[in-house]
Amino acid sequence: MTRERLSAALEELKSQPVRNKPLSLRLSGEEQKRLYKAAKLQGIPPASLARVLIVTGLADLEALPRT
């Protein structure tokens, strides 16, 4: 994901209604370290980065041609 796409996705999520449906994920220690490091570099909470990555990843999957 490009920095520009990440920034745009974060801005879009800020304008959306309050989210109140929890989701629990189990990450390996290495995955958690990578998430926290990336979130720190972006200056956002890890949960926000995870949400952006999930939402944009789902959008990418939905855009793929169905076979």
Residue frames as qw, qx, qy, qz and C-alpha x, y, z in Angstrom:
[[0.000, 0.892, 0.452, 0.000, 0.00, 0.00, 0.00],
 [0.408, 0.468, -0.037, 0.783, 1.39, 3.40, -0.91],
 [0.210, -0.243, -0.458, 0.829, 1.71, 6.16, 1.66],
 [0.259, -0.013, -0.184, -0.948, -0.77, 8.25, -0.34],
 [0.567, -0.256, -0.665, -0.413, -3.32, 5.45, -0.38],
 [0.463, -0.310, -0.702, 0.443, -2.89, 4.89, 3.35],
 [0.042, -0.155, -0.238, 0.958, -3.39, 8.60, 4.06],
 [0.415, -0.100, -0.383, -0.819, -6.50, 8.72, 1.89],
 [0.585, -0.286, -0.749, -0.123, -7.93, 5.61, 3.56],
 [0.332, -0.270, -0.601, 0.675, -7.30, 7.05, 7.04],
 [0.150, 0.079, 0.029, -0.985, -9.04, 10.30, 6.13],
 [0.516, -0.172, -0.580, -0.607, -11.99, 8.40, 4.69],
 [0.531, -0.301, -0.774, 0.168, -12.36, 6.31, 7.84],
 [0.139, -0.147, -0.429, 0.880, -12.38, 9.43, 10.04],
 [0.354, 0.008, -0.139, -0.925, -15.53, 10.63, 8.28],
 [0.516, -0.196, -0.778, -0.300, -17.40, 7.37, 8.79],
 [0.634, -0.602, -0.064, -0.481, -19.84, 6.76, 11.63],
 [0.379, -0.566, 0.663, -0.312, -18.71, 5.41, 14.98],
 [0.644, 0.163, -0.734, -0.140, -17.70, 1.79, 14.86],
 [0.537, -0.431, 0.485, -0.539, -19.05, -0.41, 17.62],
 [0.982, 0.065, -0.079, -0.158, -18.64, -3.95, 16.30],
 [0.376, -0.703, 0.598, 0.077, -15.56, -5.50, 17.93],
 [0.886, 0.365, -0.285, -0.021, -13.26, -7.92, 16.16],
 [0.620, -0.639, 0.450, 0.070, -10.64, -10.02, 17.86],
 [0.730, 0.576, -0.366, 0.015, -7.50, -11.07, 16.00],
 [0.810, -0.474, 0.269, 0.217, -4.70, -13.36, 17.01],
 [0.478, 0.812, -0.328, 0.061, -1.33, -12.28, 15.67],
 [0.867, -0.029, -0.248, 0.432, 2.03, -13.92, 16.00],
 [0.476, -0.696, -0.054, 0.536, 4.61, -12.02, 18.00],
 [0.401, -0.082, 0.418, 0.811, 6.35, -10.98, 14.78],
 [0.058, 0.609, 0.596, 0.520, 3.09, -9.82, 13.18],
 [0.326, -0.867, -0.353, 0.131, 2.26, -7.74, 16.24],
 [0.486, -0.499, 0.138, 0.704, 5.71, -6.14, 16.25],
 [0.292, 0.193, 0.531, 0.772, 5.35, -5.26, 12.56],
 [0.099, -0.764, -0.562, -0.300, 1.89, -3.77, 13.11],
 [0.415, -0.824, -0.203, 0.329, 3.00, -1.68, 16.09],
 [0.475, -0.302, 0.286, 0.775, 6.14, -0.50, 14.29],
 [0.188, 0.392, 0.572, 0.695, 4.20, 0.51, 11.17],
 [0.216, -0.838, -0.487, -0.117, 1.54, 2.27, 13.24],
 [0.473, -0.687, -0.056, 0.549, 4.18, 4.17, 15.18],
 [0.392, -0.058, 0.416, 0.818, 5.83, 5.28, 11.93],
 [0.002, 0.550, 0.581, 0.600, 2.45, 6.52, 10.67],
 [0.040, -0.127, 0.363, -0.922, 1.64, 8.21, 13.98],
 [0.664, -0.222, -0.221, -0.679, -1.64, 6.33, 14.45],
 [0.646, -0.313, 0.598, -0.357, -2.90, 3.69, 16.88],
 [0.108, -0.199, 0.943, 0.243, -2.22, 0.07, 15.85],
 [0.385, 0.428, 0.785, -0.229, -5.95, -0.71, 15.83],
 [0.387, 0.762, 0.058, -0.516, -6.58, 2.12, 13.36],
 [0.135, 0.553, -0.706, -0.422, -3.86, 0.87, 11.05],
 [0.242, 0.039, 0.969, 0.022, -5.18, -2.69, 11.26],
 [0.433, 0.601, 0.549, -0.387, -8.67, -1.45, 10.39],
 [0.327, 0.744, -0.259, -0.522, -7.42, 0.54, 7.41],
 [0.005, 0.385, -0.874, -0.297, -5.48, -2.45, 6.13],
 [0.327, 0.255, 0.901, -0.129, -8.47, -4.75, 6.51],
 [0.418, 0.703, 0.349, -0.457, -10.92, -2.33, 4.87],
 [0.293, 0.710, -0.423, -0.480, -8.64, -1.51, 1.93],
 [0.124, -0.237, 0.947, 0.177, -7.72, -5.17, 1.51],
 [0.417, 0.418, 0.773, -0.233, -11.40, -6.09, 1.36],
 [0.408, 0.765, 0.033, -0.497, -12.00, -3.36, -1.23],
 [0.106, 0.555, -0.728, -0.390, -9.16, -4.78, -3.32],
 [0.254, 0.036, 0.966, 0.012, -10.62, -8.29, -3.09],
 [0.440, 0.599, 0.548, -0.383, -14.08, -7.05, -4.05],
 [0.320, 0.759, -0.235, -0.516, -12.58, -5.33, -7.11],
 [0.185, -0.309, 0.878, 0.315, -11.04, -8.55, -8.42],
 [0.615, 0.113, -0.467, -0.625, -12.90, -10.30, -11.22],
 [0.705, -0.167, 0.581, -0.371, -14.91, -13.25, -9.98],
 [0.323, 0.326, -0.813, -0.360, -14.24, -16.60, -11.54]]
